[in-house]
């Protein structure tokens, strides 16, 4: 009898842990709205992908730049010349 009670408690504990883990995964998952959003690599502001320009740096790193950061880079370059 004691063993079956322990078994039930053990099962309940496993179910509780898996349920909590499942909910954590759902919360971390990106909503469809967030999938199309990306942070600017310079100012870290979140924009829609269509508003950003992506450039691959090196073999794997993909950087995104927003319009205002590109403009400030552009102005910085112009002020050098
Ligand atoms: Zn930016």
PDB file of the backbone (N, CA, C, O) and the ligand in Angstrom, with CONECT records:
HET     ZN  A 101       1
ATOM      1  N   UNK A   1       0.836  -1.216   0.000  1.00  0.00           N
ATOM      2  CA  UNK A   1       0.000   0.000   0.000  1.00  0.00           C
ATOM      3  C   UNK A   1       0.864   1.256   0.000  1.00  0.00           C
ATOM      4  O   UNK A   1       0.636   2.184  -0.776  1.00  0.00           O
ATOM      5  N   UNK A   2       1.868   1.271   0.890  1.00  0.00           N
ATOM      6  CA  UNK A   2       2.758   2.432   0.963  1.00  0.00           C
ATOM      7  C   UNK A   2       3.478   2.653  -0.352  1.00  0.00           C
ATOM      8  O   UNK A   2       3.680   3.783  -0.797  1.00  0.00           O
ATOM      9  N   UNK A   3       3.864   1.524  -0.969  1.00  0.00           N
ATOM     10  CA  UNK A   3       4.594   1.636  -2.235  1.00  0.00           C
ATOM     11  C   UNK A   3       3.719   2.259  -3.321  1.00  0.00           C
ATOM     12  O   UNK A   3       4.187   3.087  -4.103  1.00  0.00           O
ATOM     13  N   UNK A   4       2.447   1.859  -3.367  1.00  0.00           N
ATOM     14  CA  UNK A   4       1.572   2.414  -4.406  1.00  0.00           C
ATOM     15  C   UNK A   4       1.311   3.900  -4.167  1.00  0.00           C
ATOM     16  O   UNK A   4       1.207   4.673  -5.120  1.00  0.00           O
ATOM     17  N   UNK A   5       1.204   4.305  -2.896  1.00  0.00           N
ATOM     18  CA  UNK A   5       1.031   5.733  -2.589  1.00  0.00           C
ATOM     19  C   UNK A   5       2.266   6.511  -3.041  1.00  0.00           C
ATOM     20  O   UNK A   5       2.158   7.580  -3.642  1.00  0.00           O
ATOM     21  N   UNK A   6       3.448   5.952  -2.739  1.00  0.00           N
ATOM     22  CA  UNK A   6       4.694   6.597  -3.166  1.00  0.00           C
ATOM     23  C   UNK A   6       4.768   6.690  -4.687  1.00  0.00           C
ATOM     24  O   UNK A   6       5.217   7.692  -5.244  1.00  0.00           O
ATOM     25  N   UNK A   7       4.306   5.599  -5.359  1.00  0.00           N
ATOM     26  CA  UNK A   7       4.337   5.593  -6.815  1.00  0.00           C
ATOM     27  C   UNK A   7       3.437   6.680  -7.386  1.00  0.00           C
ATOM     28  O   UNK A   7       3.799   7.374  -8.336  1.00  0.00           O
ATOM     29  N   UNK A   8       2.243   6.815  -6.781  1.00  0.00           N
ATOM     30  CA  UNK A   8       1.307   7.844  -7.245  1.00  0.00           C
ATOM     31  C   UNK A   8       1.893   9.232  -7.015  1.00  0.00           C
ATOM     32  O   UNK A   8       1.805  10.103  -7.880  1.00  0.00           O
ATOM     33  N   UNK A   9       2.500   9.434  -5.827  1.00  0.00           N
ATOM     34  CA  UNK A   9       3.113  10.730  -5.529  1.00  0.00           C
ATOM     35  C   UNK A   9       4.242  11.035  -6.514  1.00  0.00           C
ATOM     36  O   UNK A   9       4.399  12.164  -6.980  1.00  0.00           O
ATOM     37  N   UNK A  10       5.026   9.990  -6.817  1.00  0.00           N
ATOM     38  CA  UNK A  10       6.139  10.146  -7.742  1.00  0.00           C
ATOM     39  C   UNK A  10       5.628  10.540  -9.134  1.00  0.00           C
ATOM     40  O   UNK A  10       6.174  11.434  -9.780  1.00  0.00           O
ATOM     41  N   UNK A  11       4.569   9.851  -9.579  1.00  0.00           N
ATOM     42  CA  UNK A  11       3.979  10.172 -10.875  1.00  0.00           C
ATOM     43  C   UNK A  11       3.436  11.602 -10.896  1.00  0.00           C
ATOM     44  O   UNK A  11       3.608  12.336 -11.870  1.00  0.00           O
ATOM     45  N   UNK A  12       2.772  11.980  -9.789  1.00  0.00           N
ATOM     46  CA  UNK A  12       2.212  13.326  -9.702  1.00  0.00           C
ATOM     47  C   UNK A  12       3.324  14.370  -9.774  1.00  0.00           C
ATOM     48  O   UNK A  12       3.177  15.413 -10.411  1.00  0.00           O
ATOM     49  N   UNK A  13       4.463  14.061  -9.093  1.00  0.00           N
ATOM     50  CA  UNK A  13       5.589  14.986  -9.118  1.00  0.00           C
ATOM     51  C   UNK A  13       6.139  15.132 -10.537  1.00  0.00           C
ATOM     52  O   UNK A  13       6.449  16.237 -10.981  1.00  0.00           O
ATOM     53  N   UNK A  14       6.256  14.000 -11.245  1.00  0.00           N
ATOM     54  CA  UNK A  14       6.765  14.043 -12.621  1.00  0.00           C
ATOM     55  C   UNK A  14       5.828  14.858 -13.516  1.00  0.00           C
ATOM     56  O   UNK A  14       6.269  15.672 -14.327  1.00  0.00           O
ATOM     57  N   UNK A  15       4.521  14.616 -13.346  1.00  0.00           N
ATOM     58  CA  UNK A  15       3.540  15.357 -14.149  1.00  0.00           C
ATOM     59  C   UNK A  15       3.620  16.852 -13.865  1.00  0.00           C
ATOM     60  O   UNK A  15       3.551  17.671 -14.782  1.00  0.00           O
ATOM     61  N   UNK A  16       3.768  17.205 -12.577  1.00  0.00           N
ATOM     62  CA  UNK A  16       3.832  18.617 -12.207  1.00  0.00           C
ATOM     63  C   UNK A  16       5.066  19.271 -12.826  1.00  0.00           C
ATOM     64  O   UNK A  16       4.988  20.373 -13.368  1.00  0.00           O
ATOM     65  N   UNK A  17       6.201  18.586 -12.740  1.00  0.00           N
ATOM     66  CA  UNK A  17       7.440  19.147 -13.279  1.00  0.00           C
ATOM     67  C   UNK A  17       7.339  19.314 -14.793  1.00  0.00           C
ATOM     68  O   UNK A  17       7.756  20.336 -15.337  1.00  0.00           O
ATOM     69  N   UNK A  18       6.781  18.300 -15.479  1.00  0.00           N
ATOM     70  CA  UNK A  18       6.678  18.393 -16.934  1.00  0.00           C
ATOM     71  C   UNK A  18       5.687  19.487 -17.340  1.00  0.00           C
ATOM     72  O   UNK A  18       5.879  20.164 -18.350  1.00  0.00           O
ATOM     73  N   UNK A  19       4.636  19.650 -16.551  1.00  0.00           N
ATOM     74  CA  UNK A  19       3.657  20.700 -16.840  1.00  0.00           C
ATOM     75  C   UNK A  19       4.292  22.080 -16.692  1.00  0.00           C
ATOM     76  O   UNK A  19       4.091  22.957 -17.532  1.00  0.00           O
ATOM     77  N   UNK A  20       5.066  22.266 -15.611  1.00  0.00           N
ATOM     78  CA  UNK A  20       5.736  23.557 -15.394  1.00  0.00           C
ATOM     79  C   UNK A  20       6.739  23.825 -16.510  1.00  0.00           C
ATOM     80  O   UNK A  20       6.828  24.941 -17.021  1.00  0.00           O
ATOM     81  N   UNK A  21       7.496  22.787 -16.885  1.00  0.00           N
ATOM     82  CA  UNK A  21       8.467  22.939 -17.962  1.00  0.00           C
ATOM     83  C   UNK A  21       7.800  23.278 -19.272  1.00  0.00           C
ATOM     84  O   UNK A  21       8.297  24.111 -20.030  1.00  0.00           O
ATOM     85  N   UNK A  22       6.678  22.637 -19.545  1.00  0.00           N
ATOM     86  CA  UNK A  22       5.940  22.875 -20.775  1.00  0.00           C
ATOM     87  C   UNK A  22       5.456  24.310 -20.846  1.00  0.00           C
ATOM     88  O   UNK A  22       5.545  24.958 -21.888  1.00  0.00           O
ATOM     89  N   UNK A  23       4.938  24.804 -19.715  1.00  0.00           N
ATOM     90  CA  UNK A  23       4.461  26.194 -19.694  1.00  0.00           C
ATOM     91  C   UNK A  23       5.606  27.178 -19.889  1.00  0.00           C
ATOM     92  O   UNK A  23       5.440  28.202 -20.552  1.00  0.00           O
ATOM     93  N   UNK A  24       6.781  26.869 -19.307  1.00  0.00           N
ATOM     94  CA  UNK A  24       7.935  27.745 -19.476  1.00  0.00           C
ATOM     95  C   UNK A  24       8.347  27.801 -20.939  1.00  0.00           C
ATOM     96  O   UNK A  24       8.711  28.860 -21.451  1.00  0.00           O
ATOM     97  N   UNK A  25       8.285  26.640 -21.617  1.00  0.00           N
ATOM     98  CA  UNK A  25       8.657  26.606 -23.039  1.00  0.00           C
ATOM     99  C   UNK A  25       7.682  27.440 -23.855  1.00  0.00           C
ATOM    100  O   UNK A  25       8.086  28.168 -24.763  1.00  0.00           O
ATOM    101  N   UNK A  26       6.396  27.333 -23.531  1.00  0.00           N
ATOM    102  CA  UNK A  26       5.384  28.101 -24.269  1.00  0.00           C
ATOM    103  C   UNK A  26       5.616  29.597 -24.080  1.00  0.00           C
ATOM    104  O   UNK A  26       5.494  30.372 -25.028  1.00  0.00           O
ATOM    105  N   UNK A  27       5.950  30.000 -22.858  1.00  0.00           N
ATOM    106  CA  UNK A  27       6.183  31.422 -22.604  1.00  0.00           C
ATOM    107  C   UNK A  27       7.401  31.945 -23.350  1.00  0.00           C
ATOM    108  O   UNK A  27       7.416  33.081 -23.824  1.00  0.00           O
ATOM    109  N   UNK A  28       8.440  31.083 -23.448  1.00  0.00           N
ATOM    110  CA  UNK A  28       9.652  31.525 -24.134  1.00  0.00           C
ATOM    111  C   UNK A  28       9.477  31.562 -25.642  1.00  0.00           C
ATOM    112  O   UNK A  28      10.171  32.302 -26.339  1.00  0.00           O
ATOM    113  N   UNK A  29       8.540  30.753 -26.145  1.00  0.00           N
ATOM    114  CA  UNK A  29       8.325  30.693 -27.582  1.00  0.00           C
ATOM    115  C   UNK A  29       7.884  32.042 -28.133  1.00  0.00           C
ATOM    116  O   UNK A  29       7.145  32.780 -27.482  1.00  0.00           O
ATOM    117  N   UNK A  30       8.339  32.351 -29.328  1.00  0.00           N
ATOM    118  CA  UNK A  30       7.995  33.628 -29.921  1.00  0.00           C
ATOM    119  C   UNK A  30       6.622  33.542 -30.569  1.00  0.00           C
ATOM    120  O   UNK A  30       6.283  32.550 -31.215  1.00  0.00           O
ATOM    121  N   UNK A  31       5.851  34.582 -30.387  1.00  0.00           N
ATOM    122  CA  UNK A  31       4.562  34.649 -31.048  1.00  0.00           C
ATOM    123  C   UNK A  31       4.808  34.970 -32.524  1.00  0.00           C
ATOM    124  O   UNK A  31       5.883  35.462 -32.870  1.00  0.00           O
ATOM    125  N   UNK A  32       3.837  34.703 -33.397  1.00  0.00           N
ATOM    126  CA  UNK A  32       4.028  34.983 -34.830  1.00  0.00           C
ATOM    127  C   UNK A  32       4.421  36.428 -35.093  1.00  0.00           C
ATOM    128  O   UNK A  32       5.132  36.725 -36.053  1.00  0.00           O
ATOM    129  N   UNK A  33       3.948  37.330 -34.224  1.00  0.00           N
ATOM    130  CA  UNK A  33       4.290  38.747 -34.381  1.00  0.00           C
ATOM    131  C   UNK A  33       5.784  38.969 -34.158  1.00  0.00           C
ATOM    132  O   UNK A  33       6.410  39.764 -34.858  1.00  0.00           O
ATOM    133  N   UNK A  34       6.354  38.258 -33.171  1.00  0.00           N
ATOM    134  CA  UNK A  34       7.758  38.466 -32.815  1.00  0.00           C
ATOM    135  C   UNK A  34       8.721  37.830 -33.801  1.00  0.00           C
ATOM    136  O   UNK A  34       9.879  38.240 -33.883  1.00  0.00           O
ATOM    137  N   UNK A  35       8.262  36.830 -34.556  1.00  0.00           N
ATOM    138  CA  UNK A  35       9.158  36.143 -35.481  1.00  0.00           C
ATOM    139  C   UNK A  35       9.660  37.105 -36.549  1.00  0.00           C
ATOM    140  O   UNK A  35      10.795  36.992 -37.010  1.00  0.00           O
ATOM    141  N   UNK A  36       8.818  38.045 -36.936  1.00  0.00           N
ATOM    142  CA  UNK A  36       9.201  38.991 -37.983  1.00  0.00           C
ATOM    143  C   UNK A  36       9.898  40.216 -37.422  1.00  0.00           C
ATOM    144  O   UNK A  36      10.140  41.184 -38.143  1.00  0.00           O
ATOM    145  N   UNK A  37      10.223  40.176 -36.125  1.00  0.00           N
ATOM    146  CA  UNK A  37      10.894  41.330 -35.523  1.00  0.00           C
ATOM    147  C   UNK A  37      12.332  40.991 -35.188  1.00  0.00           C
ATOM    148  O   UNK A  37      12.667  39.846 -34.885  1.00  0.00           O
ATOM    149  N   UNK A  38      13.158  41.994 -35.248  1.00  0.00           N
ATOM    150  CA  UNK A  38      14.573  41.805 -34.974  1.00  0.00           C
ATOM    151  C   UNK A  38      15.105  43.078 -34.330  1.00  0.00           C
ATOM    152  O   UNK A  38      14.617  44.179 -34.584  1.00  0.00           O
ATOM    153  N   UNK A  39      16.129  42.896 -33.482  1.00  0.00           N
ATOM    154  CA  UNK A  39      16.719  44.066 -32.842  1.00  0.00           C
ATOM    155  C   UNK A  39      17.828  44.628 -33.712  1.00  0.00           C
ATOM    156  O   UNK A  39      18.597  43.884 -34.320  1.00  0.00           O
ATOM    157  N   UNK A  40      17.899  45.958 -33.762  1.00  0.00           N
ATOM    158  CA  UNK A  40      19.013  46.616 -34.439  1.00  0.00           C
ATOM    159  C   UNK A  40      20.292  46.279 -33.668  1.00  0.00           C
ATOM    160  O   UNK A  40      20.308  46.331 -32.439  1.00  0.00           O
ATOM    161  N   UNK A  41      21.362  45.934 -34.389  1.00  0.00           N
ATOM    162  CA  UNK A  41      22.604  45.521 -33.735  1.00  0.00           C
ATOM    163  C   UNK A  41      23.317  46.676 -33.050  1.00  0.00           C
ATOM    164  O   UNK A  41      24.184  46.445 -32.207  1.00  0.00           O
ATOM    165  N   UNK A  42      22.975  47.904 -33.387  1.00  0.00           N
ATOM    166  CA  UNK A  42      23.660  49.052 -32.797  1.00  0.00           C
ATOM    167  C   UNK A  42      22.853  49.639 -31.637  1.00  0.00           C
ATOM    168  O   UNK A  42      23.365  49.741 -30.523  1.00  0.00           O
ATOM    169  N   UNK A  43      21.607  50.022 -31.883  1.00  0.00           N
ATOM    170  CA  UNK A  43      20.833  50.693 -30.829  1.00  0.00           C
ATOM    171  C   UNK A  43      19.938  49.732 -30.048  1.00  0.00           C
ATOM    172  O   UNK A  43      19.328  50.141 -29.059  1.00  0.00           O
ATOM    173  N   UNK A  44      19.843  48.473 -30.460  1.00  0.00           N
ATOM    174  CA  UNK A  44      19.084  47.420 -29.779  1.00  0.00           C
ATOM    175  C   UNK A  44      17.589  47.705 -29.746  1.00  0.00           C
ATOM    176  O   UNK A  44      16.873  47.109 -28.941  1.00  0.00           O
ATOM    177  N   UNK A  45      17.104  48.587 -30.588  1.00  0.00           N
ATOM    178  CA  UNK A  45      15.665  48.817 -30.676  1.00  0.00           C
ATOM    179  C   UNK A  45      15.052  47.751 -31.572  1.00  0.00           C
ATOM    180  O   UNK A  45      15.649  47.348 -32.570  1.00  0.00           O
ATOM    181  N   UNK A  46      13.850  47.296 -31.206  1.00  0.00           N
ATOM    182  CA  UNK A  46      13.220  46.246 -31.994  1.00  0.00           C
ATOM    183  C   UNK A  46      12.429  46.849 -33.149  1.00  0.00           C
ATOM    184  O   UNK A  46      11.635  47.773 -32.968  1.00  0.00           O
ATOM    185  N   UNK A  47      12.663  46.306 -34.331  1.00  0.00           N
ATOM    186  CA  UNK A  47      11.953  46.761 -35.522  1.00  0.00           C
ATOM    187  C   UNK A  47      11.418  45.553 -36.272  1.00  0.00           C
ATOM    188  O   UNK A  47      11.842  44.420 -36.043  1.00  0.00           O
ATOM    189  N   UNK A  48      10.488  45.815 -37.164  1.00  0.00           N
ATOM    190  CA  UNK A  48      10.046  44.779 -38.091  1.00  0.00           C
ATOM    191  C   UNK A  48      11.185  44.519 -39.077  1.00  0.00           C
ATOM    192  O   UNK A  48      11.927  45.429 -39.445  1.00  0.00           O
ATOM    193  N   UNK A  49      11.308  43.253 -39.497  1.00  0.00           N
ATOM    194  CA  UNK A  49      12.410  42.874 -40.397  1.00  0.00           C
ATOM    195  C   UNK A  49      12.479  43.727 -41.658  1.00  0.00           C
ATOM    196  O   UNK A  49      13.560  44.016 -42.171  1.00  0.00           O
ATOM    197  N   UNK A  50      11.300  44.126 -42.152  1.00  0.00           N
ATOM    198  CA  UNK A  50      11.277  44.895 -43.400  1.00  0.00           C
ATOM    199  C   UNK A  50      11.888  46.277 -43.222  1.00  0.00           C
ATOM    200  O   UNK A  50      12.229  46.932 -44.207  1.00  0.00           O
ATOM    201  N   UNK A  51      12.035  46.740 -41.953  1.00  0.00           N
ATOM    202  CA  UNK A  51      12.595  48.061 -41.701  1.00  0.00           C
ATOM    203  C   UNK A  51      14.096  47.995 -41.427  1.00  0.00           C
ATOM    204  O   UNK A  51      14.730  49.024 -41.193  1.00  0.00           O
ATOM    205  N   UNK A  52      14.654  46.811 -41.455  1.00  0.00           N
ATOM    206  CA  UNK A  52      16.069  46.643 -41.132  1.00  0.00           C
ATOM    207  C   UNK A  52      16.847  46.146 -42.344  1.00  0.00           C
ATOM    208  O   UNK A  52      16.301  45.487 -43.229  1.00  0.00           O
ATOM    209  N   UNK A  53      18.116  46.472 -42.363  1.00  0.00           N
ATOM    210  CA  UNK A  53      19.007  45.927 -43.382  1.00  0.00           C
ATOM    211  C   UNK A  53      19.910  44.912 -42.699  1.00  0.00           C
ATOM    212  O   UNK A  53      20.529  45.210 -41.678  1.00  0.00           O
ATOM    213  N   UNK A  54      19.985  43.710 -43.266  1.00  0.00           N
ATOM    214  CA  UNK A  54      20.775  42.641 -42.663  1.00  0.00           C
ATOM    215  C   UNK A  54      22.080  42.473 -43.434  1.00  0.00           C
ATOM    216  O   UNK A  54      22.101  42.483 -44.665  1.00  0.00           O
ATOM    217  N   UNK A  55      23.166  42.319 -42.682  1.00  0.00           N
ATOM    218  CA  UNK A  55      24.463  42.045 -43.292  1.00  0.00           C
ATOM    219  C   UNK A  55      25.129  40.916 -42.523  1.00  0.00           C
ATOM    220  O   UNK A  55      25.155  40.908 -41.292  1.00  0.00           O
ATOM    221  N   UNK A  56      25.664  39.965 -43.273  1.00  0.00           N
ATOM    222  CA  UNK A  56      26.362  38.865 -42.626  1.00  0.00           C
ATOM    223  C   UNK A  56      27.812  39.270 -42.392  1.00  0.00           C
ATOM    224  O   UNK A  56      28.501  39.736 -43.300  1.00  0.00           O
ATOM    225  N   UNK A  57      28.255  39.083 -41.162  1.00  0.00           N
ATOM    226  CA  UNK A  57      29.621  39.416 -40.794  1.00  0.00           C
ATOM    227  C   UNK A  57      30.346  38.130 -40.451  1.00  0.00           C
ATOM    228  O   UNK A  57      29.950  37.419 -39.528  1.00  0.00           O
ATOM    229  N   UNK A  58      31.389  37.830 -41.177  1.00  0.00           N
ATOM    230  CA  UNK A  58      32.095  36.576 -40.953  1.00  0.00           C
ATOM    231  C   UNK A  58      31.273  35.410 -41.475  1.00  0.00           C
ATOM    232  O   UNK A  58      30.491  35.560 -42.413  1.00  0.00           O
ATOM    233  N   UNK A  59      31.454  34.260 -40.868  1.00  0.00           N
ATOM    234  CA  UNK A  59      30.806  33.052 -41.367  1.00  0.00           C
ATOM    235  C   UNK A  59      29.379  32.886 -40.881  1.00  0.00           C
ATOM    236  O   UNK A  59      28.559  32.271 -41.562  1.00  0.00           O
ATOM    237  N   UNK A  60      29.073  33.429 -39.703  1.00  0.00           N
ATOM    238  CA  UNK A  60      27.786  33.063 -39.129  1.00  0.00           C
ATOM    239  C   UNK A  60      27.003  34.244 -38.591  1.00  0.00           C
ATOM    240  O   UNK A  60      25.779  34.160 -38.490  1.00  0.00           O
ATOM    241  N   UNK A  61      27.664  35.352 -38.237  1.00  0.00           N
ATOM    242  CA  UNK A  61      26.957  36.400 -37.535  1.00  0.00           C
ATOM    243  C   UNK A  61      26.180  37.280 -38.502  1.00  0.00           C
ATOM    244  O   UNK A  61      26.730  37.812 -39.466  1.00  0.00           O
ATOM    245  N   UNK A  62      24.870  37.424 -38.220  1.00  0.00           N
ATOM    246  CA  UNK A  62      24.007  38.256 -39.040  1.00  0.00           C
ATOM    247  C   UNK A  62      23.646  39.503 -38.245  1.00  0.00           C
ATOM    248  O   UNK A  62      23.033  39.412 -37.181  1.00  0.00           O
ATOM    249  N   UNK A  63      24.023  40.656 -38.757  1.00  0.00           N
ATOM    250  CA  UNK A  63      23.750  41.908 -38.065  1.00  0.00           C
ATOM    251  C   UNK A  63      22.625  42.649 -38.768  1.00  0.00           C
ATOM    252  O   UNK A  63      22.525  42.633 -39.995  1.00  0.00           O
ATOM    253  N   UNK A  64      21.777  43.300 -37.974  1.00  0.00           N
ATOM    254  CA  UNK A  64      20.673  44.088 -38.514  1.00  0.00           C
ATOM    255  C   UNK A  64      20.892  45.553 -38.146  1.00  0.00           C
ATOM    256  O   UNK A  64      21.301  45.878 -37.032  1.00  0.00           O
ATOM    257  N   UNK A  65      20.611  46.421 -39.102  1.00  0.00           N
ATOM    258  CA  UNK A  65      20.789  47.852 -38.875  1.00  0.00           C
ATOM    259  C   UNK A  65      19.510  48.601 -39.204  1.00  0.00           C
ATOM    260  O   UNK A  65      18.885  48.368 -40.239  1.00  0.00           O
ATOM    261  N   UNK A  66      19.126  49.512 -38.300  1.00  0.00           N
ATOM    262  CA  UNK A  66      17.922  50.304 -38.551  1.00  0.00           C
ATOM    263  C   UNK A  66      18.294  51.571 -39.318  1.00  0.00           C
ATOM    264  O   UNK A  66      19.466  51.918 -39.462  1.00  0.00           O
ATOM    265  N   UNK A  67      17.254  52.245 -39.804  1.00  0.00           N
ATOM    266  CA  UNK A  67      17.488  53.400 -40.654  1.00  0.00           C
ATOM    267  C   UNK A  67      18.232  54.518 -39.918  1.00  0.00           C
ATOM    268  O   UNK A  67      19.151  55.120 -40.472  1.00  0.00           O
ATOM    269  N   UNK A  68      17.835  54.797 -38.669  1.00  0.00           N
ATOM    270  CA  UNK A  68      18.457  55.921 -37.970  1.00  0.00           C
ATOM    271  C   UNK A  68      19.933  55.636 -37.685  1.00  0.00           C
ATOM    272  O   UNK A  68      20.755  56.551 -37.730  1.00  0.00           O
ATOM    273  N   UNK A  69      20.284  54.368 -37.392  1.00  0.00           N
ATOM    274  CA  UNK A  69      21.691  54.038 -37.163  1.00  0.00           C
ATOM    275  C   UNK A  69      22.483  54.133 -38.467  1.00  0.00           C
ATOM    276  O   UNK A  69      23.625  54.595 -38.469  1.00  0.00           O
ATOM    277  N   UNK A  70      21.882  53.698 -39.574  1.00  0.00           N
ATOM    278  CA  UNK A  70      22.565  53.812 -40.869  1.00  0.00           C
ATOM    279  C   UNK A  70      22.794  55.281 -41.205  1.00  0.00           C
ATOM    280  O   UNK A  70      23.854  55.653 -41.710  1.00  0.00           O
ATOM    281  N   UNK A  71      21.788  56.117 -40.919  1.00  0.00           N
ATOM    282  CA  UNK A  71      21.926  57.543 -41.193  1.00  0.00           C
ATOM    283  C   UNK A  71      23.022  58.152 -40.326  1.00  0.00           C
ATOM    284  O   UNK A  71      23.798  58.980 -40.803  1.00  0.00           O
ATOM    285  N   UNK A  72      23.094  57.755 -39.068  1.00  0.00           N
ATOM    286  CA  UNK A  72      24.132  58.333 -38.206  1.00  0.00           C
ATOM    287  C   UNK A  72      25.515  57.851 -38.634  1.00  0.00           C
ATOM    288  O   UNK A  72      26.489  58.598 -38.541  1.00  0.00           O
ATOM    289  N   UNK A  73      25.607  56.585 -39.111  1.00  0.00           N
ATOM    290  CA  UNK A  73      26.882  56.104 -39.648  1.00  0.00           C
ATOM    291  C   UNK A  73      27.251  56.895 -40.903  1.00  0.00           C
ATOM    292  O   UNK A  73      28.405  57.271 -41.113  1.00  0.00           O
ATOM    293  N   UNK A  74      26.253  57.127 -41.710  1.00  0.00           N
ATOM    294  CA  UNK A  74      26.442  57.880 -42.954  1.00  0.00           C
ATOM    295  C   UNK A  74      26.936  59.303 -42.636  1.00  0.00           C
ATOM    296  O   UNK A  74      27.880  59.796 -43.254  1.00  0.00           O
ATOM    297  N   UNK A  75      26.284  59.946 -41.669  1.00  0.00           N
ATOM    298  CA  UNK A  75      26.680  61.308 -41.284  1.00  0.00           C
ATOM    299  C   UNK A  75      28.092  61.324 -40.691  1.00  0.00           C
ATOM    300  O   UNK A  75      28.870  62.250 -40.920  1.00  0.00           O
ATOM    301  N   UNK A  76      28.400  60.271 -39.923  1.00  0.00           N
ATOM    302  CA  UNK A  76      29.739  60.192 -39.335  1.00  0.00           C
ATOM    303  C   UNK A  76      30.791  60.077 -40.434  1.00  0.00           C
ATOM    304  O   UNK A  76      31.854  60.694 -40.363  1.00  0.00           O
ATOM    305  N   UNK A  77      30.475  59.277 -41.447  1.00  0.00           N
ATOM    306  CA  UNK A  77      31.410  59.128 -42.546  1.00  0.00           C
ATOM    307  C   UNK A  77      31.554  60.426 -43.314  1.00  0.00           C
ATOM    308  O   UNK A  77      32.656  60.794 -43.721  1.00  0.00           O
ATOM    309  N   UNK A  78      30.437  61.126 -43.517  1.00  0.00           N
ATOM    310  CA  UNK A  78      30.488  62.391 -44.244  1.00  0.00           C
ATOM    311  C   UNK A  78      31.297  63.431 -43.491  1.00  0.00           C
ATOM    312  O   UNK A  78      32.021  64.218 -44.102  1.00  0.00           O
ATOM    313  N   UNK A  79      31.180  63.442 -42.150  1.00  0.00           N
ATOM    314  CA  UNK A  79      31.894  64.440 -41.360  1.00  0.00           C
ATOM    315  C   UNK A  79      33.400  64.189 -41.351  1.00  0.00           C
ATOM    316  O   UNK A  79      34.181  65.080 -41.018  1.00  0.00           O
ATOM    317  N   UNK A  80      33.805  62.960 -41.723  1.00  0.00           N
ATOM    318  CA  UNK A  80      35.238  62.673 -41.757  1.00  0.00           C
ATOM    319  C   UNK A  80      35.901  63.251 -42.996  1.00  0.00           C
ATOM    320  O   UNK A  80      37.095  63.552 -43.003  1.00  0.00           O
ATOM    321  N   UNK A  81      35.087  63.401 -44.057  1.00  0.00           N
ATOM    322  CA  UNK A  81      35.667  63.870 -45.324  1.00  0.00           C
ATOM    323  C   UNK A  81      35.471  65.373 -45.500  1.00  0.00           C
ATOM    324  O   UNK A  81      35.896  65.938 -46.508  1.00  0.00           O
TER     325      UNK A  81
HETATM  326 ZN    ZN A 101      19.557  51.155 -34.695  1.00  0.00          ZN
END
